[in-house]
Amino acid sequence: MEDNNTTYDMNKTAVILIGYQNDYFEADGALVGALEDAEWRNKMLGNTVALLESLSGTDALLISTPIVFTPEYEELVDPTGILKAIVDVGAFKGGEAGSETIKELKGFGERIQEIPGKRGLNAFSNTSLDETLKERGITDVVIAGVVTSICIDSTGRAAHERGYRVSILKDCTAGRTSFEQDFYCENIFPLYADVIESDDLLQNVNDASAILQS
């Protein structure tokens, strides 16, 4: 990976957290098997938590965008692909433990702003995400979470199309397979985004003192 020389103004940077929910990360989660590389899933989660701990003392906007459906999936009409798989296994039902944000993120409390309404692959669709970013004067969107080829890619493209500068965290995202993860990070994401490691972000912020003190 090439060195990333982008400077991030934390007052204009938002970290978008996608899919950090029990159905993906807990041992009994309905979709835990969808991420075949369990070792990498645990590692990217650790990387994400470490990044959030470092950013908590900065002005960065930290946003979680969980996907939650009604118990009978009334909002989905003839779902296909991953959405059909979600229905088939009963994942992300509102009011059930599987749809809840993982405990590791809950530990940050209100420092992470949760934006509800996500019902599909793109975190901008049916949510107030774009309005929230514009209200804060955000120019840089940094994306972390799962799944690489689906919600991460969809949200990254949507952010790019809306004029944000997009960065995707290679070490804080996970695909269904290691091949998928590597393929998207090396061949797809660079078409519209910077692909970086979490350390790249921390080393290139304009508020180094806040990083060191966090």
C-alpha atoms as an extended CHARMM CRD file, in Angstrom:
* protein
*
       214  EXT
         1         1  MET       CA              0.0000000000        0.0000000000        0.0000000000  PROA      1               0.0000000000
         2         2  GLU       CA              1.2800000000        3.4250000000       -0.8630000000  PROA      2               0.0000000000
         3         3  ASP       CA              1.9700000000        5.9360000000        1.8720000000  PROA      3               0.0000000000
         4         4  ASN       CA             -1.0150000000        8.1060000000        2.6140000000  PROA      4               0.0000000000
         5         5  ASN       CA             -0.1060000000       11.7930000000        2.7260000000  PROA      5               0.0000000000
         6         6  THR       CA             -3.6550000000       13.0340000000        3.2630000000  PROA      6               0.0000000000
         7         7  THR       CA             -4.0800000000       15.3840000000        6.2130000000  PROA      7               0.0000000000
         8         8  TYR       CA             -7.2900000000       14.9650000000        8.1770000000  PROA      8               0.0000000000
         9         9  ASP       CA             -8.8770000000       17.9280000000        9.9210000000  PROA      9               0.0000000000
        10        10  MET       CA            -10.6470000000       16.2490000000       12.8320000000  PROA      10              0.0000000000
        11        11  ASN       CA            -13.2070000000       19.0290000000       12.9980000000  PROA      11              0.0000000000
        12        12  LYS       CA            -14.2300000000       18.1160000000        9.4470000000  PROA      12              0.0000000000
        13        13  THR       CA            -13.7840000000       14.3370000000        9.6430000000  PROA      13              0.0000000000
        14        14  ALA       CA            -16.4380000000       11.7300000000       10.3910000000  PROA      14              0.0000000000
        15        15  VAL       CA            -15.7940000000        8.0590000000       11.0980000000  PROA      15              0.0000000000
        16        16  ILE       CA            -18.7720000000        5.9960000000        9.9430000000  PROA      16              0.0000000000
        17        17  LEU       CA            -19.1460000000        2.6820000000       11.7810000000  PROA      17              0.0000000000
        18        18  ILE       CA            -21.1650000000        0.0730000000        9.8860000000  PROA      18              0.0000000000
        19        19  GLY       CA            -22.4880000000       -3.2910000000       11.0340000000  PROA      19              0.0000000000
        20        20  TYR       CA            -20.9870000000       -3.4280000000       14.5220000000  PROA      20              0.0000000000
        21        21  GLN       CA            -23.9210000000       -5.4500000000       15.8010000000  PROA      21              0.0000000000
        22        22  ASN       CA            -24.3110000000       -8.6900000000       17.7240000000  PROA      22              0.0000000000
        23        23  ASP       CA            -25.5980000000      -10.6940000000       14.7710000000  PROA      23              0.0000000000
        24        24  TYR       CA            -22.1730000000      -10.2820000000       13.1290000000  PROA      24              0.0000000000
        25        25  PHE       CA            -19.8650000000      -10.3130000000       16.1450000000  PROA      25              0.0000000000
        26        26  GLU       CA            -21.3460000000      -12.4270000000       18.9360000000  PROA      26              0.0000000000
        27        27  ALA       CA            -20.8030000000      -16.2000000000       18.9760000000  PROA      27              0.0000000000
        28        28  ASP       CA            -24.5470000000      -16.8510000000       18.7020000000  PROA      28              0.0000000000
        29        29  GLY       CA            -25.1620000000      -14.1000000000       16.1380000000  PROA      29              0.0000000000
        30        30  ALA       CA            -27.4090000000      -15.0310000000       13.2310000000  PROA      30              0.0000000000
        31        31  LEU       CA            -24.7810000000      -13.9080000000       10.6770000000  PROA      31              0.0000000000
        32        32  VAL       CA            -21.5570000000      -14.6520000000       12.5190000000  PROA      32              0.0000000000
        33        33  GLY       CA            -20.7990000000      -17.3660000000        9.9580000000  PROA      33              0.0000000000
        34        34  ALA       CA            -21.0380000000      -14.8700000000        7.1170000000  PROA      34              0.0000000000
        35        35  LEU       CA            -17.5680000000      -13.6380000000        8.0860000000  PROA      35              0.0000000000
        36        36  GLU       CA            -15.5190000000      -16.7580000000        7.4600000000  PROA      36              0.0000000000
        37        37  ASP       CA            -12.2360000000      -15.4130000000        8.8120000000  PROA      37              0.0000000000
        38        38  ALA       CA            -13.1100000000      -15.2380000000       12.5060000000  PROA      38              0.0000000000
        39        39  GLU       CA             -9.5410000000      -14.3840000000       13.4650000000  PROA      39              0.0000000000
        40        40  TRP       CA             -9.5490000000      -11.3450000000       11.1960000000  PROA      40              0.0000000000
        41        41  ARG       CA            -13.0110000000      -10.3200000000       12.3990000000  PROA      41              0.0000000000
        42        42  ASN       CA            -11.7030000000      -10.2200000000       15.9600000000  PROA      42              0.0000000000
        43        43  LYS       CA             -8.5510000000       -8.3950000000       14.8970000000  PROA      43              0.0000000000
        44        44  MET       CA            -10.3930000000       -5.6950000000       12.9410000000  PROA      44              0.0000000000
        45        45  LEU       CA            -12.6990000000       -5.2000000000       15.9090000000  PROA      45              0.0000000000
        46        46  GLY       CA             -9.7010000000       -4.6970000000       18.1800000000  PROA      46              0.0000000000
        47        47  ASN       CA             -8.2400000000       -2.2490000000       15.6750000000  PROA      47              0.0000000000
        48        48  THR       CA            -11.5350000000       -0.3590000000       15.5680000000  PROA      48              0.0000000000
        49        49  VAL       CA            -11.7780000000       -0.0570000000       19.3370000000  PROA      49              0.0000000000
        50        50  ALA       CA             -8.1660000000        1.1350000000       19.5570000000  PROA      50              0.0000000000
        51        51  LEU       CA             -8.8680000000        3.7580000000       16.8820000000  PROA      51              0.0000000000
        52        52  LEU       CA            -11.9850000000        4.9870000000       18.6600000000  PROA      52              0.0000000000
        53        53  GLU       CA            -10.0820000000        5.2660000000       21.9260000000  PROA      53              0.0000000000
        54        54  SER       CA             -7.4920000000        7.4330000000       20.1890000000  PROA      54              0.0000000000
        55        55  LEU       CA            -10.0900000000        9.6120000000       18.4910000000  PROA      55              0.0000000000
        56        56  SER       CA            -12.3940000000       10.0520000000       21.4840000000  PROA      56              0.0000000000
        57        57  GLY       CA            -10.4120000000       13.0610000000       22.6710000000  PROA      57              0.0000000000
        58        58  THR       CA            -10.5020000000       14.8030000000       19.2880000000  PROA      58              0.0000000000
        59        59  ASP       CA            -13.2020000000       16.7300000000       17.4530000000  PROA      59              0.0000000000
        60        60  ALA       CA            -13.8450000000       13.8510000000       15.0420000000  PROA      60              0.0000000000
        61        61  LEU       CA            -17.4970000000       12.9950000000       14.5190000000  PROA      61              0.0000000000
        62        62  LEU       CA            -18.0320000000        9.3240000000       15.3940000000  PROA      62              0.0000000000
        63        63  ILE       CA            -21.1940000000        7.8260000000       13.9370000000  PROA      63              0.0000000000
        64        64  SER       CA            -22.7620000000        4.3810000000       14.1560000000  PROA      64              0.0000000000
        65        65  THR       CA            -25.3310000000        3.3470000000       11.5380000000  PROA      65              0.0000000000
        66        66  PRO       CA            -26.9480000000        0.0550000000       12.6200000000  PROA      66              0.0000000000
        67        67  ILE       CA            -29.2820000000       -1.8270000000       10.3040000000  PROA      67              0.0000000000
        68        68  VAL       CA            -32.5370000000       -2.7040000000       12.0720000000  PROA      68              0.0000000000
        69        69  PHE       CA            -35.7560000000       -4.1450000000       10.6670000000  PROA      69              0.0000000000
        70        70  THR       CA            -39.2610000000       -4.5880000000       11.9950000000  PROA      70              0.0000000000
        71        71  PRO       CA            -39.9200000000       -8.0990000000       13.3960000000  PROA      71              0.0000000000
        72        72  GLU       CA            -41.7190000000       -9.2630000000       10.2400000000  PROA      72              0.0000000000
        73        73  TYR       CA            -39.4950000000       -7.3680000000        7.7700000000  PROA      73              0.0000000000
        74        74  GLU       CA            -42.4930000000       -5.4190000000        6.4410000000  PROA      74              0.0000000000
        75        75  GLU       CA            -40.1720000000       -2.8480000000        4.8510000000  PROA      75              0.0000000000
        76        76  LEU       CA            -38.6110000000       -5.4430000000        2.5390000000  PROA      76              0.0000000000
        77        77  VAL       CA            -40.5580000000       -6.3630000000       -0.5940000000  PROA      77              0.0000000000
        78        78  ASP       CA            -39.2510000000       -9.4590000000       -2.4060000000  PROA      78              0.0000000000
        79        79  PRO       CA            -35.7590000000       -9.1850000000       -0.8880000000  PROA      79              0.0000000000
        80        80  THR       CA            -32.8790000000      -10.7040000000       -2.8340000000  PROA      80              0.0000000000
        81        81  GLY       CA            -29.2310000000      -11.4470000000       -2.1650000000  PROA      81              0.0000000000
        82        82  ILE       CA            -27.9240000000      -10.4670000000        1.2430000000  PROA      82              0.0000000000
        83        83  LEU       CA            -31.2640000000       -8.9840000000        2.2750000000  PROA      83              0.0000000000
        84        84  LYS       CA            -32.9770000000      -12.3220000000        1.5910000000  PROA      84              0.0000000000
        85        85  ALA       CA            -30.2550000000      -14.0480000000        3.6140000000  PROA      85              0.0000000000
        86        86  ILE       CA            -30.9570000000      -11.6630000000        6.4940000000  PROA      86              0.0000000000
        87        87  VAL       CA            -34.6560000000      -12.5360000000        6.3920000000  PROA      87              0.0000000000
        88        88  ASP       CA            -33.9600000000      -16.2730000000        6.1090000000  PROA      88              0.0000000000
        89        89  VAL       CA            -31.8460000000      -16.3400000000        9.2820000000  PROA      89              0.0000000000
        90        90  GLY       CA            -33.9230000000      -13.7560000000       11.1610000000  PROA      90              0.0000000000
        91        91  ALA       CA            -31.1260000000      -11.2280000000       11.6170000000  PROA      91              0.0000000000
        92        92  PHE       CA            -31.2790000000       -7.5880000000       12.7430000000  PROA      92              0.0000000000
        93        93  LYS       CA            -34.8170000000       -7.6740000000       14.1130000000  PROA      93              0.0000000000
        94        94  GLY       CA            -35.6850000000       -4.6190000000       16.1650000000  PROA      94              0.0000000000
        95        95  GLY       CA            -36.0450000000       -5.3610000000       19.8620000000  PROA      95              0.0000000000
        96        96  GLU       CA            -33.9000000000       -8.4920000000       19.7080000000  PROA      96              0.0000000000
        97        97  ALA       CA            -30.3490000000       -8.8690000000       20.9840000000  PROA      97              0.0000000000
        98        98  GLY       CA            -28.9100000000       -9.6010000000       17.5640000000  PROA      98              0.0000000000
        99        99  SER       CA            -29.6920000000       -6.1260000000       16.2470000000  PROA      99              0.0000000000
       100       100  GLU       CA            -28.0880000000       -4.3430000000       19.1930000000  PROA      100             0.0000000000
       101       101  THR       CA            -24.7730000000       -2.5420000000       18.9330000000  PROA      101             0.0000000000
       102       102  ILE       CA            -21.8870000000       -4.6110000000       20.2810000000  PROA      102             0.0000000000
       103       103  LYS       CA            -20.7740000000       -3.9560000000       23.8390000000  PROA      103             0.0000000000
       104       104  GLU       CA            -17.3650000000       -2.7310000000       22.6970000000  PROA      104             0.0000000000
       105       105  LEU       CA            -18.9720000000        0.2760000000       20.9990000000  PROA      105             0.0000000000
       106       106  LYS       CA            -21.5880000000        0.8010000000       23.6970000000  PROA      106             0.0000000000
       107       107  GLY       CA            -18.7170000000        1.4450000000       26.0730000000  PROA      107             0.0000000000
       108       108  PHE       CA            -18.0900000000        4.7800000000       24.3480000000  PROA      108             0.0000000000
       109       109  GLY       CA            -21.5650000000        5.9680000000       25.3000000000  PROA      109             0.0000000000
       110       110  GLU       CA            -22.7830000000        9.1750000000       23.6970000000  PROA      110             0.0000000000
       111       111  ARG       CA            -19.3550000000        9.8680000000       22.1930000000  PROA      111             0.0000000000
       112       112  ILE       CA            -20.5950000000        7.7460000000       19.2970000000  PROA      112             0.0000000000
       113       113  GLN       CA            -23.6920000000        9.2480000000       17.7160000000  PROA      113             0.0000000000
       114       114  GLU       CA            -26.1360000000        6.6180000000       16.5020000000  PROA      114             0.0000000000
       115       115  ILE       CA            -28.1030000000        7.4130000000       13.3590000000  PROA      115             0.0000000000
       116       116  PRO       CA            -31.1080000000        5.1120000000       12.9300000000  PROA      116             0.0000000000
       117       117  GLY       CA            -33.0900000000        4.2380000000        9.8330000000  PROA      117             0.0000000000
       118       118  LYS       CA            -30.6830000000        2.0330000000        7.8770000000  PROA      118             0.0000000000
       119       119  ARG       CA            -32.7470000000       -0.6790000000        6.1740000000  PROA      119             0.0000000000
       120       120  GLY       CA            -30.4560000000       -1.6750000000        3.3350000000  PROA      120             0.0000000000
       121       121  LEU       CA            -26.8710000000       -1.6510000000        2.1320000000  PROA      121             0.0000000000
       122       122  ASN       CA            -26.1840000000        2.0900000000        1.9050000000  PROA      122             0.0000000000
       123       123  ALA       CA            -25.9510000000        3.9840000000        5.2000000000  PROA      123             0.0000000000
       124       124  PHE       CA            -27.0890000000        7.2040000000        3.4740000000  PROA      124             0.0000000000
       125       125  SER       CA            -30.3660000000        5.6830000000        2.2880000000  PROA      125             0.0000000000
       126       126  ASN       CA            -33.4060000000        6.3280000000        4.5060000000  PROA      126             0.0000000000
       127       127  THR       CA            -31.2630000000        7.9850000000        7.1980000000  PROA      127             0.0000000000
       128       128  SER       CA            -30.2530000000       11.5000000000        8.2260000000  PROA      128             0.0000000000
       129       129  LEU       CA            -26.5690000000       10.7120000000        7.7140000000  PROA      129             0.0000000000
       130       130  ASP       CA            -25.9900000000       13.2100000000        4.9000000000  PROA      130             0.0000000000
       131       131  GLU       CA            -27.8150000000       15.9820000000        6.7430000000  PROA      131             0.0000000000
       132       132  THR       CA            -25.8320000000       15.2760000000        9.9040000000  PROA      132             0.0000000000
       133       133  LEU       CA            -22.5270000000       15.4390000000        8.0480000000  PROA      133             0.0000000000
       134       134  LYS       CA            -23.4530000000       18.6650000000        6.2690000000  PROA      134             0.0000000000
       135       135  GLU       CA            -24.5820000000       20.3030000000        9.5090000000  PROA      135             0.0000000000
       136       136  ARG       CA            -21.1420000000       19.6290000000       10.9820000000  PROA      136             0.0000000000
       137       137  GLY       CA            -19.2970000000       20.8140000000        7.8750000000  PROA      137             0.0000000000
       138       138  ILE       CA            -17.7720000000       17.3870000000        7.3200000000  PROA      138             0.0000000000
       139       139  THR       CA            -15.5150000000       17.0290000000        4.2750000000  PROA      139             0.0000000000
       140       140  ASP       CA            -13.8210000000       13.6930000000        5.0330000000  PROA      140             0.0000000000
       141       141  VAL       CA            -15.6760000000       10.4150000000        5.5610000000  PROA      141             0.0000000000
       142       142  VAL       CA            -13.6990000000        7.5080000000        6.9930000000  PROA      142             0.0000000000
       143       143  ILE       CA            -15.4440000000        4.1270000000        6.8820000000  PROA      143             0.0000000000
       144       144  ALA       CA            -15.0450000000        1.0770000000        9.1140000000  PROA      144             0.0000000000
       145       145  GLY       CA            -17.0760000000       -2.0840000000        9.6100000000  PROA      145             0.0000000000
       146       146  VAL       CA            -18.6560000000       -4.9610000000        7.7050000000  PROA      146             0.0000000000
       147       147  VAL       CA            -19.2500000000       -6.3180000000        5.1350000000  PROA      147             0.0000000000
       148       148  THR       CA            -16.5740000000       -5.0660000000        2.7380000000  PROA      148             0.0000000000
       149       149  SER       CA            -18.2570000000       -5.9350000000       -0.5580000000  PROA      149             0.0000000000
       150       150  ILE       CA            -21.7260000000       -4.8750000000        0.5130000000  PROA      150             0.0000000000
       151       151  CYS       CA            -22.4320000000       -2.1100000000        3.0270000000  PROA      151             0.0000000000
       152       152  ILE       CA            -18.8820000000       -0.7270000000        3.0780000000  PROA      152             0.0000000000
       153       153  ASP       CA            -18.6970000000       -0.4490000000       -0.7090000000  PROA      153             0.0000000000
       154       154  SER       CA            -22.2600000000        0.8880000000       -1.0540000000  PROA      154             0.0000000000
       155       155  THR       CA            -21.7460000000        3.5440000000        1.6000000000  PROA      155             0.0000000000
       156       156  GLY       CA            -18.3200000000        4.5120000000        0.2930000000  PROA      156             0.0000000000
       157       157  ARG       CA            -19.6290000000        5.0440000000       -3.2180000000  PROA      157             0.0000000000
       158       158  ALA       CA            -22.6070000000        7.0280000000       -1.9140000000  PROA      158             0.0000000000
       159       159  ALA       CA            -20.3040000000        9.2780000000        0.1110000000  PROA      159             0.0000000000
       160       160  HSD       CA            -18.0800000000        9.8450000000       -2.9190000000  PROA      160             0.0000000000
       161       161  GLU       CA            -21.0700000000       10.6990000000       -5.0980000000  PROA      161             0.0000000000
       162       162  ARG       CA            -22.1600000000       13.2720000000       -2.5100000000  PROA      162             0.0000000000
       163       163  GLY       CA            -18.8370000000       15.0480000000       -2.7100000000  PROA      163             0.0000000000
       164       164  TYR       CA            -17.0960000000       13.7870000000        0.4120000000  PROA      164             0.0000000000
       165       165  ARG       CA            -13.4730000000       12.7250000000        0.3540000000  PROA      165             0.0000000000
       166       166  VAL       CA            -13.6370000000        9.0450000000        1.2560000000  PROA      166             0.0000000000
       167       167  SER       CA            -11.1440000000        6.8780000000        3.1190000000  PROA      167             0.0000000000
       168       168  ILE       CA            -11.7170000000        3.2090000000        3.8940000000  PROA      168             0.0000000000
       169       169  LEU       CA             -9.8640000000        1.5730000000        6.7680000000  PROA      169             0.0000000000
       170       170  LYS       CA             -8.3440000000       -1.6660000000        5.5360000000  PROA      170             0.0000000000
       171       171  ASP       CA             -7.5300000000       -2.8950000000        9.0450000000  PROA      171             0.0000000000
       172       172  CYS       CA            -10.9520000000       -1.9530000000       10.4370000000  PROA      172             0.0000000000
       173       173  THR       CA            -13.1110000000       -3.6460000000        7.7970000000  PROA      173             0.0000000000
       174       174  ALA       CA            -13.9070000000       -7.2990000000        7.0750000000  PROA      174             0.0000000000
       175       175  GLY       CA            -15.2360000000       -9.1700000000        4.0660000000  PROA      175             0.0000000000
       176       176  ARG       CA            -17.0170000000      -12.4860000000        3.8840000000  PROA      176             0.0000000000
       177       177  THR       CA            -13.6640000000      -14.0540000000        2.9790000000  PROA      177             0.0000000000
       178       178  SER       CA            -10.0520000000      -12.9510000000        3.1090000000  PROA      178             0.0000000000
       179       179  PHE       CA             -9.9710000000      -13.0230000000       -0.6910000000  PROA      179             0.0000000000
       180       180  GLU       CA            -12.9340000000      -10.6480000000       -0.8740000000  PROA      180             0.0000000000
       181       181  GLN       CA            -11.3350000000       -8.3030000000        1.6570000000  PROA      181             0.0000000000
       182       182  ASP       CA             -8.0570000000       -8.1310000000       -0.2210000000  PROA      182             0.0000000000
       183       183  PHE       CA             -9.7040000000       -7.8490000000       -3.6380000000  PROA      183             0.0000000000
       184       184  TYR       CA            -11.8780000000       -4.8890000000       -2.6980000000  PROA      184             0.0000000000
       185       185  CYS       CA             -9.1080000000       -3.0700000000       -0.8330000000  PROA      185             0.0000000000
       186       186  GLU       CA             -6.6480000000       -3.5260000000       -3.6770000000  PROA      186             0.0000000000
       187       187  ASN       CA             -8.8650000000       -3.2460000000       -6.7670000000  PROA      187             0.0000000000
       188       188  ILE       CA            -12.2640000000       -1.6770000000       -6.0270000000  PROA      188             0.0000000000
       189       189  PHE       CA            -12.0000000000        0.8930000000       -3.2480000000  PROA      189             0.0000000000
       190       190  PRO       CA             -9.0190000000        2.7540000000       -4.7970000000  PROA      190             0.0000000000
       191       191  LEU       CA            -11.2990000000        3.7010000000       -7.7100000000  PROA      191             0.0000000000
       192       192  TYR       CA            -13.0870000000        6.2400000000       -5.4950000000  PROA      192             0.0000000000
       193       193  ALA       CA            -11.4100000000        6.2610000000       -2.0650000000  PROA      193             0.0000000000
       194       194  ASP       CA             -8.1170000000        6.2620000000       -0.1960000000  PROA      194             0.0000000000
       195       195  VAL       CA             -7.4660000000        2.8500000000        1.3460000000  PROA      195             0.0000000000
       196       196  ILE       CA             -5.5960000000        3.3800000000        4.5940000000  PROA      196             0.0000000000
       197       197  GLU       CA             -4.7110000000        1.7420000000        7.8950000000  PROA      197             0.0000000000
       198       198  SER       CA             -5.9670000000        3.1830000000       11.1640000000  PROA      198             0.0000000000
       199       199  ASP       CA             -2.4070000000        4.2390000000       12.0210000000  PROA      199             0.0000000000
       200       200  ASP       CA             -2.2970000000        6.2570000000        8.7920000000  PROA      200             0.0000000000
       201       201  LEU       CA             -5.2920000000        8.2320000000        9.9940000000  PROA      201             0.0000000000
       202       202  LEU       CA             -3.8370000000        8.8390000000       13.4400000000  PROA      202             0.0000000000
       203       203  GLN       CA             -0.4730000000        9.9200000000       12.0410000000  PROA      203             0.0000000000
       204       204  ASN       CA             -2.0020000000       12.4100000000        9.6280000000  PROA      204             0.0000000000
       205       205  VAL       CA             -4.4580000000       14.3430000000       11.7840000000  PROA      205             0.0000000000
       206       206  ASN       CA             -4.0930000000       18.0450000000       12.2930000000  PROA      206             0.0000000000
       207       207  ASP       CA             -4.6690000000       17.6670000000       16.0430000000  PROA      207             0.0000000000
       208       208  ALA       CA             -1.7420000000       15.4850000000       17.1040000000  PROA      208             0.0000000000
       209       209  SER       CA             -1.7880000000       16.7710000000       20.6770000000  PROA      209             0.0000000000
       210       210  ALA       CA             -5.3330000000       15.5360000000       21.1600000000  PROA      210             0.0000000000
       211       211  ILE       CA             -4.3650000000       12.1030000000       19.8260000000  PROA      211             0.0000000000
       212       212  LEU       CA             -1.4270000000       11.9010000000       22.2290000000  PROA      212             0.0000000000
       213       213  GLN       CA             -3.5620000000       12.9460000000       25.1760000000  PROA      213             0.0000000000
       214       214  SER       CA             -6.4870000000       10.5960000000       24.4740000000  PROA      214             0.0000000000
